Structures are given as C-alpha cells and as structure tokens.
C-alpha cells in the first residue's frame, strides 16, 4: 500500500502561491526563493518572484524573472516603469534629437524640391521604390522595357527571410511567442523563400496555359518587388515591439495587416499588368495557382514520407541480412 503525503516543497509552493494571490508579496519572497533552490524549473516561482520584485520597485529583476516565468502581464507592467524612468531621465536629449531630426528632414525636403534633387540615381532601384507609389506605371515599365532586376529581387527575398527570423528571435518579449529551444529557422525559410518560389513556378505554369504574357523573370520581379511593404511591416514590428507595451499592441497588429494587404494589392496589380489580364481572369488564374501550390506541397510531403519509409525498409533489410 503506497501512501502519498504532501512534501515540504509542496507545502512551501502552496503557501507561497496563496500569499502571492492575496497580494502579500513580501511574505512570499523567501518561500519562492526556497522553492527555486529546490526546483529551478518551477515556472510559478519565477512568476511569483517577478511580482515580488515589481512590488519592491526592482523593475530590472522583475523583467528578468518575468521572462523566465513567461509572465507577459507582469513583464509589461515592469517594462512600463522602466520605459517611463528612461524617458524621464533622458527627456531633454530625446527632445533635442527629435527636434534636430524633424528640422533636418524639413530642410532636406525643401532643398530637394527647389533644386529637384534625385535621391536615387540608379534606374533599377528607383523603379523598385516607384512600385510603391505608382504601381501601374512601374509594373508596366517592368513588362514593356524589361527593367526589372533579378539581383534586386533576390536580395529582397533574402532580406524578407532575415527580417522574418529577426522578428521571431529579437522581437519584444511581450509580442513574441517563440520557443527558442525548439526554434528552427529552416521552417521560416520554407514559409518565406519557399512560398515565393512556389508561387512564381505555379503561376508561370498556370498562366502559360491561360495565355499569360509574363515570363518567368517578370513573375519573379513582380512577386519580389511586392514584398517591400511586408518587409517594412516586419522591420517596424521588430523595432517597435521592443518599445511598446501589451496594451499598445493594436497599432502593430493594424500596421502589419495593412502592409500585408498592400503587398497583396501590389501583387495583384503587377500580375494583371505583366500578363495583360482582366480582373476576372486574374482571379481565376490566382485560384488555379493556389490550387497548384497546394498540390505541389502535398506531393512534396508524400515524397518525403515515402522516402523515409523506403530508407527505413532498406535499413531493416540490411540489419536482417547482416
């Protein structure tokens, strides 16, 4: 007959938890420290200590223990105090730098307008940024004059992959939910570079059968150039997620959604222009392209599974023979 009784560790954990819930943080501190000594993987202890240090005004330690306990609510409260203190201590310098930046931009804008300065002299780079403002004209130029650059397109795909990884790894703790222990950047590569490549290939195959005028280069250039708003959205998230708090997340969510929508609009305009399609034909070929992408992904998964089974069969056969 096995009789289970509460251990000293369990008693301390329950008592410390009850004190924390009741708001008696000072009394719970020593108990939580004792629990941590016995079990360094106790998430409740880290959460309890994070709230203890928040109550004591030791916000740096509160941030540290909030991360260990994955307690984003306490982290956000401590971060708010740290941010407020930083702004209070450096308000004069922040104000001076802000004024210098705004005045400098205004002066530069006025001089550029008067002297009609060209900020980007390279035609291919200029065309890239023109797609953001005048997409119909820019994508028409890419189709008619073949001025799109494969090198720029390739660089944009690489930047998109890097920014996506950095957003996961270096984004603010309040806004990221990545398990670093199991994180695999190859999966991000598949979701970024892989999807772009799959879209380009499947769209080429479908539009070739549907009288599309665009070539492989045109489709690649239009697809990669359309990624610019998404790259801007991911980079903005990377920076601002380390500055904003949880209750300010709406701005980031809305901005990222708008940038993604802008990318889809640019892709739509570019596809219509290079293939000389109507809106109806674009929607039809896009649907077929997505179906084709799904089929290709299914086939890749099937080949991978069958390959694994075949290798396992060969290994088993070898072991049986030997």
Phi, psi and omega in degrees: 000121179261125179250120181263127178235160181288129180278170177297322177299314179297321179296316179296319181298314180295319181292317180296321180294318179295319179295321180294316179297324180282351179089009179271070187292321181298319180289332183276347188301307183296324179294318179295320178297323178293320179297319180298321180297325182276331182212101182285355179256012182281107182293323179299325180293318179295321178295317179297316179292327177299319179286328176298310182290330174296318179293327180280348182089007176269081190288329179296315177293324178298319177298317181297312182286332176297320177296317180295329180264003181054038181260091185287333179293310178294323178300317181295321179293317179293320180296324177300318179293317180296317180295317179298318179295320179297315180296320179296319182286332186240022186302317183298314181293321178297318179296315181297314180296321178296316179295317179299317181296313181295314180297319180297317178295321179295316179297316180297320179296317180295314180297319180297321180290320181290317183267357180054051181287144176260112185291321181241110184275336179288124185298321183289321176292320178299321179295323179302310182284339177289336178296335180285330186256317181235070186298321181298313181292316183294314180290330174295321177295319178299320181285313188280320186255358177054047182262002177292147184249124176293326180295313178298319178300316178296319178297320179297320178296317178297316179298319179300317178295314182297314180296323178296319178293315181296325178298324178286318188272326187246004177293162180300143183301325182295333188251354183247143182231046184261132174273105185297331182294328182248010184290136181229112182291343177294327177293322176294323177299318178295318183288338182256286182295320181297317181293321178299312180297319181294319178297314183300313183292312182293323178294322177297314181297318182289312185290334176296323178280344184248032175061034177286141182272341185287144176265176180301317180298317181298315181295318180296315182296313180299317181296313183287323177295328180289347180284347186304312178300321179295320177298316178298318179297317180292321179293320177298318177298316181303318183282307188286337178293340176269002182240323184274162178257176186298321182285359176252014186290338183303322180299314181295318181297314180295317183295315179297321179294319179295320180293322177294318178297321178296320176299315180295323178294316178298319179297321178296311181298315181297318180295319179298318183291313186287332180263353182057052182257158166274171180297320180298316180291325177298314180298321179295313180292327178294318177298316178295324178296316179296320176297317178298320178298318179296320179295316180297317179298318179299316180295320179298316179297318180296316179298319180297315180294315180295323178297317177300316181294322180293318178295318178297323177296316179296320179296315179297318179297319179297316181294324179292319182292317183283000000 
